[in-house]
Amino acid sequence: MSKKRYPVRIPRSASGIRAQALRSGAGRSWWAKRWLAALEAMGLGGRFSRGRNYAISGQVVSLRLEGPHVEATVVGSRPEPYTVTVDFREPDEAAHARIVARLKGEPMLLARLLTDDLPLEVEAIFRDEGFVLFPGGKLGPRRYDVTTKCSCPDYANPCKHSAAVLLLLGEEASWRPSTLLELRGITMEELCDED
């Protein structure tokens, strides 16, 4: 039985967004640790560590967050960069309204969110409505509440490029936990609005 040999692919050098906390691991909040644990639970295997290397070395050259939809450009081994999209499942309209009402009804939770702190109660509010705050919530066998697409030729989904984007989103959420809410379609403006 012969084994195919593939050339070693080295990503092209890029000076994009460099993950800082992934490198040192210092000062991680409980929600940053939970984000990483959720990604590891998705069973990415070697794609997780390769995505981590991509995130640390700055291979992600653009990252745009529009609510639950994220678009990114990642430099890989081919001349053209890859386009990555990540879509997070949003609560339906009724669940969205209930989550917002509960968060607005707890001024201390809202105050802590405004100071870039994430109370454990926020995760419980989402759980009560049947949603997970972190990626990797299972919708069925091998189906998660996060959908990733990449223009790379890798058949695995999520690929290492998508993993790099997810890791950078986790780092953004570690500094600004309201990102977790935005990824589920809930904005701070909506929570601070006085109807």
PyMOL commands that place a pseudoatom at each C-alpha (Angstrom):
pseudoatom trace, name=CA, resn=MET, resi=1, chain=A, elem=C, hetatm=0, pos=[0.000, 0.000, 0.000]
pseudoatom trace, name=CA, resn=SER, resi=2, chain=A, elem=C, hetatm=0, pos=[1.561, 3.271, -1.040]
pseudoatom trace, name=CA, resn=LYS, resi=3, chain=A, elem=C, hetatm=0, pos=[1.094, 6.448, 0.895]
pseudoatom trace, name=CA, resn=LYS, resi=4, chain=A, elem=C, hetatm=0, pos=[0.659, 9.708, -0.919]
pseudoatom trace, name=CA, resn=ARG, resi=5, chain=A, elem=C, hetatm=0, pos=[3.177, 12.322, -0.031]
pseudoatom trace, name=CA, resn=TYR, resi=6, chain=A, elem=C, hetatm=0, pos=[2.103, 15.903, 0.027]
pseudoatom trace, name=CA, resn=PRO, resi=7, chain=A, elem=C, hetatm=0, pos=[4.467, 18.847, 0.006]
pseudoatom trace, name=CA, resn=VAL, resi=8, chain=A, elem=C, hetatm=0, pos=[4.804, 20.665, 3.289]
pseudoatom trace, name=CA, resn=ARG, resi=9, chain=A, elem=C, hetatm=0, pos=[2.710, 23.816, 3.098]
pseudoatom trace, name=CA, resn=ILE, resi=10, chain=A, elem=C, hetatm=0, pos=[4.036, 26.800, 4.940]
pseudoatom trace, name=CA, resn=PRO, resi=11, chain=A, elem=C, hetatm=0, pos=[1.680, 29.738, 5.352]
pseudoatom trace, name=CA, resn=ARG, resi=12, chain=A, elem=C, hetatm=0, pos=[2.734, 32.948, 3.695]
pseudoatom trace, name=CA, resn=SER, resi=13, chain=A, elem=C, hetatm=0, pos=[3.999, 35.584, 6.043]
pseudoatom trace, name=CA, resn=ALA, resi=14, chain=A, elem=C, hetatm=0, pos=[1.328, 38.029, 7.187]
pseudoatom trace, name=CA, resn=SER, resi=15, chain=A, elem=C, hetatm=0, pos=[1.220, 40.925, 9.581]
pseudoatom trace, name=CA, resn=GLY, resi=16, chain=A, elem=C, hetatm=0, pos=[-2.392, 40.686, 10.597]
pseudoatom trace, name=CA, resn=ILE, resi=17, chain=A, elem=C, hetatm=0, pos=[-4.181, 40.493, 13.927]
pseudoatom trace, name=CA, resn=ARG, resi=18, chain=A, elem=C, hetatm=0, pos=[-1.979, 38.748, 16.484]
pseudoatom trace, name=CA, resn=ALA, resi=19, chain=A, elem=C, hetatm=0, pos=[-3.502, 36.943, 19.421]
pseudoatom trace, name=CA, resn=GLN, resi=20, chain=A, elem=C, hetatm=0, pos=[-1.883, 38.061, 22.675]
pseudoatom trace, name=CA, resn=ALA, resi=21, chain=A, elem=C, hetatm=0, pos=[-3.591, 36.081, 25.428]
pseudoatom trace, name=CA, resn=LEU, resi=22, chain=A, elem=C, hetatm=0, pos=[-3.234, 32.772, 23.559]
pseudoatom trace, name=CA, resn=ARG, resi=23, chain=A, elem=C, hetatm=0, pos=[0.510, 33.126, 23.688]
pseudoatom trace, name=CA, resn=SER, resi=24, chain=A, elem=C, hetatm=0, pos=[0.915, 33.895, 27.370]
pseudoatom trace, name=CA, resn=GLY, resi=25, chain=A, elem=C, hetatm=0, pos=[-2.277, 32.529, 28.893]
pseudoatom trace, name=CA, resn=ALA, resi=26, chain=A, elem=C, hetatm=0, pos=[-1.951, 35.116, 31.647]
pseudoatom trace, name=CA, resn=GLY, resi=27, chain=A, elem=C, hetatm=0, pos=[-4.930, 36.817, 33.232]
pseudoatom trace, name=CA, resn=ARG, resi=28, chain=A, elem=C, hetatm=0, pos=[-7.621, 34.763, 31.571]
pseudoatom trace, name=CA, resn=SER, resi=29, chain=A, elem=C, hetatm=0, pos=[-11.134, 35.350, 32.792]
pseudoatom trace, name=CA, resn=TRP, resi=30, chain=A, elem=C, hetatm=0, pos=[-13.563, 32.529, 33.480]
pseudoatom trace, name=CA, resn=TRP, resi=31, chain=A, elem=C, hetatm=0, pos=[-15.415, 33.281, 30.236]
pseudoatom trace, name=CA, resn=ALA, resi=32, chain=A, elem=C, hetatm=0, pos=[-12.190, 33.192, 28.158]
pseudoatom trace, name=CA, resn=LYS, resi=33, chain=A, elem=C, hetatm=0, pos=[-11.372, 29.790, 29.641]
pseudoatom trace, name=CA, resn=ARG, resi=34, chain=A, elem=C, hetatm=0, pos=[-14.931, 28.610, 28.940]
pseudoatom trace, name=CA, resn=TRP, resi=35, chain=A, elem=C, hetatm=0, pos=[-14.632, 29.806, 25.312]
pseudoatom trace, name=CA, resn=LEU, resi=36, chain=A, elem=C, hetatm=0, pos=[-11.421, 27.795, 24.806]
pseudoatom trace, name=CA, resn=ALA, resi=37, chain=A, elem=C, hetatm=0, pos=[-12.937, 24.749, 26.485]
pseudoatom trace, name=CA, resn=ALA, resi=38, chain=A, elem=C, hetatm=0, pos=[-15.990, 25.002, 24.199]
pseudoatom trace, name=CA, resn=LEU, resi=39, chain=A, elem=C, hetatm=0, pos=[-13.766, 25.093, 21.113]
pseudoatom trace, name=CA, resn=GLU, resi=40, chain=A, elem=C, hetatm=0, pos=[-11.730, 22.131, 22.339]
pseudoatom trace, name=CA, resn=ALA, resi=41, chain=A, elem=C, hetatm=0, pos=[-14.967, 20.201, 22.953]
pseudoatom trace, name=CA, resn=MET, resi=42, chain=A, elem=C, hetatm=0, pos=[-15.887, 20.642, 19.280]
pseudoatom trace, name=CA, resn=GLY, resi=43, chain=A, elem=C, hetatm=0, pos=[-13.289, 17.978, 18.459]
pseudoatom trace, name=CA, resn=LEU, resi=44, chain=A, elem=C, hetatm=0, pos=[-11.074, 20.045, 16.180]
pseudoatom trace, name=CA, resn=GLY, resi=45, chain=A, elem=C, hetatm=0, pos=[-8.008, 17.956, 16.980]
pseudoatom trace, name=CA, resn=GLY, resi=46, chain=A, elem=C, hetatm=0, pos=[-4.889, 19.142, 15.171]
pseudoatom trace, name=CA, resn=ARG, resi=47, chain=A, elem=C, hetatm=0, pos=[-6.852, 21.896, 13.427]
pseudoatom trace, name=CA, resn=PHE, resi=48, chain=A, elem=C, hetatm=0, pos=[-7.193, 23.608, 16.815]
pseudoatom trace, name=CA, resn=SER, resi=49, chain=A, elem=C, hetatm=0, pos=[-3.426, 23.794, 17.387]
pseudoatom trace, name=CA, resn=ARG, resi=50, chain=A, elem=C, hetatm=0, pos=[-2.750, 24.842, 13.782]
pseudoatom trace, name=CA, resn=GLY, resi=51, chain=A, elem=C, hetatm=0, pos=[-5.483, 27.489, 14.078]
pseudoatom trace, name=CA, resn=ARG, resi=52, chain=A, elem=C, hetatm=0, pos=[-3.864, 28.669, 17.280]
pseudoatom trace, name=CA, resn=ASN, resi=53, chain=A, elem=C, hetatm=0, pos=[-0.538, 29.054, 15.472]
pseudoatom trace, name=CA, resn=TYR, resi=54, chain=A, elem=C, hetatm=0, pos=[-2.302, 31.031, 12.745]
pseudoatom trace, name=CA, resn=ALA, resi=55, chain=A, elem=C, hetatm=0, pos=[-3.930, 33.305, 15.343]
pseudoatom trace, name=CA, resn=ILE, resi=56, chain=A, elem=C, hetatm=0, pos=[-0.669, 33.912, 17.197]
pseudoatom trace, name=CA, resn=SER, resi=57, chain=A, elem=C, hetatm=0, pos=[1.390, 34.563, 14.057]
pseudoatom trace, name=CA, resn=GLY, resi=58, chain=A, elem=C, hetatm=0, pos=[-1.023, 37.135, 12.620]
pseudoatom trace, name=CA, resn=GLN, resi=59, chain=A, elem=C, hetatm=0, pos=[-2.370, 35.149, 9.662]
pseudoatom trace, name=CA, resn=VAL, resi=60, chain=A, elem=C, hetatm=0, pos=[-5.855, 36.652, 10.147]
pseudoatom trace, name=CA, resn=VAL, resi=61, chain=A, elem=C, hetatm=0, pos=[-5.545, 39.965, 8.310]
pseudoatom trace, name=CA, resn=SER, resi=62, chain=A, elem=C, hetatm=0, pos=[-9.119, 41.220, 8.655]
pseudoatom trace, name=CA, resn=LEU, resi=63, chain=A, elem=C, hetatm=0, pos=[-11.967, 40.464, 11.008]
pseudoatom trace, name=CA, resn=ARG, resi=64, chain=A, elem=C, hetatm=0, pos=[-15.397, 42.074, 10.831]
pseudoatom trace, name=CA, resn=LEU, resi=65, chain=A, elem=C, hetatm=0, pos=[-18.121, 41.372, 13.360]
pseudoatom trace, name=CA, resn=GLU, resi=66, chain=A, elem=C, hetatm=0, pos=[-21.707, 42.219, 12.429]
pseudoatom trace, name=CA, resn=GLY, resi=67, chain=A, elem=C, hetatm=0, pos=[-23.840, 40.764, 15.193]
pseudoatom trace, name=CA, resn=PRO, resi=68, chain=A, elem=C, hetatm=0, pos=[-23.983, 36.993, 14.822]
pseudoatom trace, name=CA, resn=HIS, resi=69, chain=A, elem=C, hetatm=0, pos=[-22.203, 37.122, 11.431]
pseudoatom trace, name=CA, resn=VAL, resi=70, chain=A, elem=C, hetatm=0, pos=[-18.406, 37.323, 11.273]
pseudoatom trace, name=CA, resn=GLU, resi=71, chain=A, elem=C, hetatm=0, pos=[-16.297, 37.698, 8.139]
pseudoatom trace, name=CA, resn=ALA, resi=72, chain=A, elem=C, hetatm=0, pos=[-12.533, 37.316, 8.082]
pseudoatom trace, name=CA, resn=THR, resi=73, chain=A, elem=C, hetatm=0, pos=[-9.636, 37.052, 5.673]
pseudoatom trace, name=CA, resn=VAL, resi=74, chain=A, elem=C, hetatm=0, pos=[-6.882, 34.577, 6.521]
pseudoatom trace, name=CA, resn=VAL, resi=75, chain=A, elem=C, hetatm=0, pos=[-3.532, 34.250, 4.759]
pseudoatom trace, name=CA, resn=GLY, resi=76, chain=A, elem=C, hetatm=0, pos=[-2.623, 30.633, 4.117]
pseudoatom trace, name=CA, resn=SER, resi=77, chain=A, elem=C, hetatm=0, pos=[-0.151, 28.823, 1.906]
pseudoatom trace, name=CA, resn=ARG, resi=78, chain=A, elem=C, hetatm=0, pos=[-1.797, 29.802, -1.386]
pseudoatom trace, name=CA, resn=PRO, resi=79, chain=A, elem=C, hetatm=0, pos=[-1.306, 33.173, -3.082]
pseudoatom trace, name=CA, resn=GLU, resi=80, chain=A, elem=C, hetatm=0, pos=[-4.911, 34.276, -2.519]
pseudoatom trace, name=CA, resn=PRO, resi=81, chain=A, elem=C, hetatm=0, pos=[-6.077, 34.684, 1.101]
pseudoatom trace, name=CA, resn=TYR, resi=82, chain=A, elem=C, hetatm=0, pos=[-9.002, 32.576, 2.268]
pseudoatom trace, name=CA, resn=THR, resi=83, chain=A, elem=C, hetatm=0, pos=[-12.383, 34.015, 3.134]
pseudoatom trace, name=CA, resn=VAL, resi=84, chain=A, elem=C, hetatm=0, pos=[-13.885, 32.717, 6.372]
pseudoatom trace, name=CA, resn=THR, resi=85, chain=A, elem=C, hetatm=0, pos=[-17.433, 33.293, 7.572]
pseudoatom trace, name=CA, resn=VAL, resi=86, chain=A, elem=C, hetatm=0, pos=[-18.733, 32.320, 10.984]
pseudoatom trace, name=CA, resn=ASP, resi=87, chain=A, elem=C, hetatm=0, pos=[-22.420, 32.480, 11.866]
pseudoatom trace, name=CA, resn=PHE, resi=88, chain=A, elem=C, hetatm=0, pos=[-23.715, 32.081, 15.410]
pseudoatom trace, name=CA, resn=ARG, resi=89, chain=A, elem=C, hetatm=0, pos=[-27.259, 30.915, 16.113]
pseudoatom trace, name=CA, resn=GLU, resi=90, chain=A, elem=C, hetatm=0, pos=[-29.449, 33.697, 17.476]
pseudoatom trace, name=CA, resn=PRO, resi=91, chain=A, elem=C, hetatm=0, pos=[-32.365, 33.283, 19.854]
pseudoatom trace, name=CA, resn=ASP, resi=92, chain=A, elem=C, hetatm=0, pos=[-35.733, 33.506, 18.138]
pseudoatom trace, name=CA, resn=GLU, resi=93, chain=A, elem=C, hetatm=0, pos=[-37.691, 36.736, 18.549]
pseudoatom trace, name=CA, resn=ALA, resi=94, chain=A, elem=C, hetatm=0, pos=[-39.569, 35.684, 21.699]
pseudoatom trace, name=CA, resn=ALA, resi=95, chain=A, elem=C, hetatm=0, pos=[-36.478, 34.258, 23.424]
pseudoatom trace, name=CA, resn=HIS, resi=96, chain=A, elem=C, hetatm=0, pos=[-34.498, 37.352, 22.416]
pseudoatom trace, name=CA, resn=ALA, resi=97, chain=A, elem=C, hetatm=0, pos=[-37.113, 39.610, 24.031]
pseudoatom trace, name=CA, resn=ARG, resi=98, chain=A, elem=C, hetatm=0, pos=[-37.132, 37.528, 27.237]
pseudoatom trace, name=CA, resn=ILE, resi=99, chain=A, elem=C, hetatm=0, pos=[-33.315, 37.553, 27.497]
pseudoatom trace, name=CA, resn=VAL, resi=100, chain=A, elem=C, hetatm=0, pos=[-33.183, 41.320, 26.965]
pseudoatom trace, name=CA, resn=ALA, resi=101, chain=A, elem=C, hetatm=0, pos=[-35.970, 41.870, 29.525]
pseudoatom trace, name=CA, resn=ARG, resi=102, chain=A, elem=C, hetatm=0, pos=[-34.178, 39.761, 32.136]
pseudoatom trace, name=CA, resn=LEU, resi=103, chain=A, elem=C, hetatm=0, pos=[-30.855, 41.512, 31.568]
pseudoatom trace, name=CA, resn=LYS, resi=104, chain=A, elem=C, hetatm=0, pos=[-32.508, 44.940, 31.714]
pseudoatom trace, name=CA, resn=GLY, resi=105, chain=A, elem=C, hetatm=0, pos=[-34.329, 43.894, 34.892]
pseudoatom trace, name=CA, resn=GLU, resi=106, chain=A, elem=C, hetatm=0, pos=[-31.026, 43.301, 36.683]
pseudoatom trace, name=CA, resn=PRO, resi=107, chain=A, elem=C, hetatm=0, pos=[-29.216, 46.679, 36.861]
pseudoatom trace, name=CA, resn=MET, resi=108, chain=A, elem=C, hetatm=0, pos=[-26.140, 45.193, 38.556]
pseudoatom trace, name=CA, resn=LEU, resi=109, chain=A, elem=C, hetatm=0, pos=[-25.690, 42.638, 35.767]
pseudoatom trace, name=CA, resn=LEU, resi=110, chain=A, elem=C, hetatm=0, pos=[-25.937, 45.404, 33.210]
pseudoatom trace, name=CA, resn=ALA, resi=111, chain=A, elem=C, hetatm=0, pos=[-23.497, 47.598, 35.161]
pseudoatom trace, name=CA, resn=ARG, resi=112, chain=A, elem=C, hetatm=0, pos=[-20.960, 44.785, 35.304]
pseudoatom trace, name=CA, resn=LEU, resi=113, chain=A, elem=C, hetatm=0, pos=[-21.309, 44.180, 31.560]
pseudoatom trace, name=CA, resn=LEU, resi=114, chain=A, elem=C, hetatm=0, pos=[-20.680, 47.877, 30.945]
pseudoatom trace, name=CA, resn=THR, resi=115, chain=A, elem=C, hetatm=0, pos=[-17.431, 47.615, 32.937]
pseudoatom trace, name=CA, resn=ASP, resi=116, chain=A, elem=C, hetatm=0, pos=[-16.268, 44.624, 30.862]
pseudoatom trace, name=CA, resn=ASP, resi=117, chain=A, elem=C, hetatm=0, pos=[-17.109, 41.990, 33.438]
pseudoatom trace, name=CA, resn=LEU, resi=118, chain=A, elem=C, hetatm=0, pos=[-19.336, 38.991, 32.735]
pseudoatom trace, name=CA, resn=PRO, resi=119, chain=A, elem=C, hetatm=0, pos=[-21.458, 37.765, 35.642]
pseudoatom trace, name=CA, resn=LEU, resi=120, chain=A, elem=C, hetatm=0, pos=[-22.183, 34.022, 35.742]
pseudoatom trace, name=CA, resn=GLU, resi=121, chain=A, elem=C, hetatm=0, pos=[-25.885, 34.873, 35.839]
pseudoatom trace, name=CA, resn=VAL, resi=122, chain=A, elem=C, hetatm=0, pos=[-25.763, 35.960, 32.168]
pseudoatom trace, name=CA, resn=GLU, resi=123, chain=A, elem=C, hetatm=0, pos=[-24.844, 32.434, 31.104]
pseudoatom trace, name=CA, resn=ALA, resi=124, chain=A, elem=C, hetatm=0, pos=[-27.705, 31.096, 33.256]
pseudoatom trace, name=CA, resn=ILE, resi=125, chain=A, elem=C, hetatm=0, pos=[-30.186, 33.470, 31.595]
pseudoatom trace, name=CA, resn=PHE, resi=126, chain=A, elem=C, hetatm=0, pos=[-29.213, 32.120, 28.174]
pseudoatom trace, name=CA, resn=ARG, resi=127, chain=A, elem=C, hetatm=0, pos=[-29.346, 28.531, 29.427]
pseudoatom trace, name=CA, resn=ASP, resi=128, chain=A, elem=C, hetatm=0, pos=[-32.871, 29.101, 30.805]
pseudoatom trace, name=CA, resn=GLU, resi=129, chain=A, elem=C, hetatm=0, pos=[-33.938, 30.070, 27.276]
pseudoatom trace, name=CA, resn=GLY, resi=130, chain=A, elem=C, hetatm=0, pos=[-32.319, 26.982, 25.738]
pseudoatom trace, name=CA, resn=PHE, resi=131, chain=A, elem=C, hetatm=0, pos=[-29.228, 28.701, 24.355]
pseudoatom trace, name=CA, resn=VAL, resi=132, chain=A, elem=C, hetatm=0, pos=[-25.556, 28.460, 25.135]
pseudoatom trace, name=CA, resn=LEU, resi=133, chain=A, elem=C, hetatm=0, pos=[-23.536, 31.622, 25.389]
pseudoatom trace, name=CA, resn=PHE, resi=134, chain=A, elem=C, hetatm=0, pos=[-20.358, 29.973, 24.125]
pseudoatom trace, name=CA, resn=PRO, resi=135, chain=A, elem=C, hetatm=0, pos=[-19.719, 28.245, 20.781]
pseudoatom trace, name=CA, resn=GLY, resi=136, chain=A, elem=C, hetatm=0, pos=[-20.148, 24.536, 20.396]
pseudoatom trace, name=CA, resn=GLY, resi=137, chain=A, elem=C, hetatm=0, pos=[-23.698, 24.030, 21.612]
pseudoatom trace, name=CA, resn=LYS, resi=138, chain=A, elem=C, hetatm=0, pos=[-24.888, 20.788, 20.013]
pseudoatom trace, name=CA, resn=LEU, resi=139, chain=A, elem=C, hetatm=0, pos=[-27.893, 20.805, 17.718]
pseudoatom trace, name=CA, resn=GLY, resi=140, chain=A, elem=C, hetatm=0, pos=[-27.495, 17.139, 16.813]
pseudoatom trace, name=CA, resn=PRO, resi=141, chain=A, elem=C, hetatm=0, pos=[-24.748, 14.703, 15.886]
pseudoatom trace, name=CA, resn=ARG, resi=142, chain=A, elem=C, hetatm=0, pos=[-21.785, 16.658, 14.486]
pseudoatom trace, name=CA, resn=ARG, resi=143, chain=A, elem=C, hetatm=0, pos=[-23.942, 19.819, 14.264]
pseudoatom trace, name=CA, resn=TYR, resi=144, chain=A, elem=C, hetatm=0, pos=[-23.161, 22.864, 16.358]
pseudoatom trace, name=CA, resn=ASP, resi=145, chain=A, elem=C, hetatm=0, pos=[-24.823, 26.222, 16.920]
pseudoatom trace, name=CA, resn=VAL, resi=146, chain=A, elem=C, hetatm=0, pos=[-21.897, 27.827, 15.093]
pseudoatom trace, name=CA, resn=THR, resi=147, chain=A, elem=C, hetatm=0, pos=[-21.604, 27.472, 11.323]
pseudoatom trace, name=CA, resn=THR, resi=148, chain=A, elem=C, hetatm=0, pos=[-18.252, 28.079, 9.661]
pseudoatom trace, name=CA, resn=LYS, resi=149, chain=A, elem=C, hetatm=0, pos=[-17.356, 28.304, 5.989]
pseudoatom trace, name=CA, resn=CYS, resi=150, chain=A, elem=C, hetatm=0, pos=[-13.925, 28.766, 4.457]
pseudoatom trace, name=CA, resn=SER, resi=151, chain=A, elem=C, hetatm=0, pos=[-12.794, 29.106, 0.855]
pseudoatom trace, name=CA, resn=CYS, resi=152, chain=A, elem=C, hetatm=0, pos=[-9.831, 26.780, 1.492]
pseudoatom trace, name=CA, resn=PRO, resi=153, chain=A, elem=C, hetatm=0, pos=[-9.736, 23.301, -0.095]
pseudoatom trace, name=CA, resn=ASP, resi=154, chain=A, elem=C, hetatm=0, pos=[-9.796, 21.516, 3.291]
pseudoatom trace, name=CA, resn=TYR, resi=155, chain=A, elem=C, hetatm=0, pos=[-12.804, 19.213, 3.596]
pseudoatom trace, name=CA, resn=ALA, resi=156, chain=A, elem=C, hetatm=0, pos=[-12.818, 19.465, 7.408]
pseudoatom trace, name=CA, resn=ASN, resi=157, chain=A, elem=C, hetatm=0, pos=[-15.183, 21.985, 8.916]
pseudoatom trace, name=CA, resn=PRO, resi=158, chain=A, elem=C, hetatm=0, pos=[-14.201, 23.976, 10.860]
pseudoatom trace, name=CA, resn=CYS, resi=159, chain=A, elem=C, hetatm=0, pos=[-10.772, 24.113, 9.282]
pseudoatom trace, name=CA, resn=LYS, resi=160, chain=A, elem=C, hetatm=0, pos=[-7.624, 25.635, 10.809]
pseudoatom trace, name=CA, resn=HIS, resi=161, chain=A, elem=C, hetatm=0, pos=[-8.464, 29.024, 9.260]
pseudoatom trace, name=CA, resn=SER, resi=162, chain=A, elem=C, hetatm=0, pos=[-11.905, 29.010, 10.896]
pseudoatom trace, name=CA, resn=ALA, resi=163, chain=A, elem=C, hetatm=0, pos=[-10.321, 27.868, 14.162]
pseudoatom trace, name=CA, resn=ALA, resi=164, chain=A, elem=C, hetatm=0, pos=[-7.953, 30.870, 14.035]
pseudoatom trace, name=CA, resn=VAL, resi=165, chain=A, elem=C, hetatm=0, pos=[-10.924, 33.215, 13.596]
pseudoatom trace, name=CA, resn=LEU, resi=166, chain=A, elem=C, hetatm=0, pos=[-12.826, 31.560, 16.462]
pseudoatom trace, name=CA, resn=LEU, resi=167, chain=A, elem=C, hetatm=0, pos=[-9.780, 31.875, 18.709]
pseudoatom trace, name=CA, resn=LEU, resi=168, chain=A, elem=C, hetatm=0, pos=[-9.436, 35.581, 17.907]
pseudoatom trace, name=CA, resn=LEU, resi=169, chain=A, elem=C, hetatm=0, pos=[-13.144, 36.080, 18.629]
pseudoatom trace, name=CA, resn=GLY, resi=170, chain=A, elem=C, hetatm=0, pos=[-12.561, 34.418, 21.993]
pseudoatom trace, name=CA, resn=GLU, resi=171, chain=A, elem=C, hetatm=0, pos=[-9.702, 36.780, 22.702]
pseudoatom trace, name=CA, resn=GLU, resi=172, chain=A, elem=C, hetatm=0, pos=[-11.890, 39.764, 21.804]
pseudoatom trace, name=CA, resn=ALA, resi=173, chain=A, elem=C, hetatm=0, pos=[-14.557, 38.426, 24.160]
pseudoatom trace, name=CA, resn=SER, resi=174, chain=A, elem=C, hetatm=0, pos=[-11.964, 38.050, 26.925]
pseudoatom trace, name=CA, resn=TRP, resi=175, chain=A, elem=C, hetatm=0, pos=[-11.307, 41.812, 26.774]
pseudoatom trace, name=CA, resn=ARG, resi=176, chain=A, elem=C, hetatm=0, pos=[-14.881, 42.852, 25.986]
pseudoatom trace, name=CA, resn=PRO, resi=177, chain=A, elem=C, hetatm=0, pos=[-17.399, 40.234, 27.177]
pseudoatom trace, name=CA, resn=SER, resi=178, chain=A, elem=C, hetatm=0, pos=[-20.324, 42.078, 25.572]
pseudoatom trace, name=CA, resn=THR, resi=179, chain=A, elem=C, hetatm=0, pos=[-18.983, 40.499, 22.351]
pseudoatom trace, name=CA, resn=LEU, resi=180, chain=A, elem=C, hetatm=0, pos=[-20.534, 37.229, 23.540]
pseudoatom trace, name=CA, resn=LEU, resi=181, chain=A, elem=C, hetatm=0, pos=[-23.945, 38.906, 23.568]
pseudoatom trace, name=CA, resn=GLU, resi=182, chain=A, elem=C, hetatm=0, pos=[-23.350, 40.559, 20.178]
pseudoatom trace, name=CA, resn=LEU, resi=183, chain=A, elem=C, hetatm=0, pos=[-22.540, 37.174, 18.664]
pseudoatom trace, name=CA, resn=ARG, resi=184, chain=A, elem=C, hetatm=0, pos=[-26.019, 36.080, 19.782]
pseudoatom trace, name=CA, resn=GLY, resi=185, chain=A, elem=C, hetatm=0, pos=[-27.673, 39.184, 18.315]
pseudoatom trace, name=CA, resn=ILE, resi=186, chain=A, elem=C, hetatm=0, pos=[-28.006, 41.271, 21.506]
pseudoatom trace, name=CA, resn=THR, resi=187, chain=A, elem=C, hetatm=0, pos=[-26.304, 44.681, 21.554]
pseudoatom trace, name=CA, resn=MET, resi=188, chain=A, elem=C, hetatm=0, pos=[-25.350, 46.841, 24.515]
pseudoatom trace, name=CA, resn=GLU, resi=189, chain=A, elem=C, hetatm=0, pos=[-27.271, 49.730, 22.914]
pseudoatom trace, name=CA, resn=GLU, resi=190, chain=A, elem=C, hetatm=0, pos=[-30.404, 47.587, 23.048]
pseudoatom trace, name=CA, resn=LEU, resi=191, chain=A, elem=C, hetatm=0, pos=[-29.784, 46.757, 26.709]
pseudoatom trace, name=CA, resn=CYS, resi=192, chain=A, elem=C, hetatm=0, pos=[-29.127, 50.391, 27.680]
pseudoatom trace, name=CA, resn=ASP, resi=193, chain=A, elem=C, hetatm=0, pos=[-32.116, 51.730, 25.741]
pseudoatom trace, name=CA, resn=GLU, resi=194, chain=A, elem=C, hetatm=0, pos=[-34.827, 53.071, 28.071]
pseudoatom trace, name=CA, resn=ASP, resi=195, chain=A, elem=C, hetatm=0, pos=[-37.762, 52.018, 25.874]
for i in range(1, 195): cmd.bond("trace and resi %d" % i, "trace and resi %d" % (i + 1))
show_as sticks, trace
zoom trace
